[in-house]
Amino acid sequence: MYDIWFCPNYPLEAIRVSDKVVREGRDDWRIALAENIQECGLANPLIVLNHRGEGFEHRWLMTGTNRHWAVKHLRWETVPAIVTGECEFEPKEKVTWDTIQSYFKDGEVYQGTYGPRLRDVCLPENYEYPNG
C-alpha cells in the first residue's frame, strides 16, 4: 500500500505530463477553464503518481491535464495536488480514504478513464471498499 498525501503547494515544474494525453485544438476551452479557475479557484487538486521504479514514472500526472494546462497558462508556480507514494514537498498532510473526498469539491475521486483508478494504485489487494 502506498501513502497518499495532500500537498497544497506542489511545484508545477516538478510534474511530468505525457504528450499522449495532451489533446491539441482545445485551447479556447482551456483558456475558458483558466479564466474560471482565476475567478473561482481550483475546485479539484491534480493527482500525481510518485512511485520510483515500480512501473510508474516519477512525478507523473495521473489526472488533471486540462487543469495543469490552465494553471500553467495563469503562470501559477504551485498547485494543490494529491500525491501517491512519496511526497518530498512541504507542507503536506497524510490523506486517508475516509478524508480524501473532502479535497474534491465538484465530483468523486478520480475513477479512471485512460489508466488505473486511484484506489487500484494505492490500496492493497485485500482492501474492502466501504460501499461495495
Helices and strands as residue ranges (DSSP letters): E 4-11, G 12-14, H 27-40, E 46-50, E 60-63, H 65-73, E 78-85, E 93-94, G 100-103, H 118-122
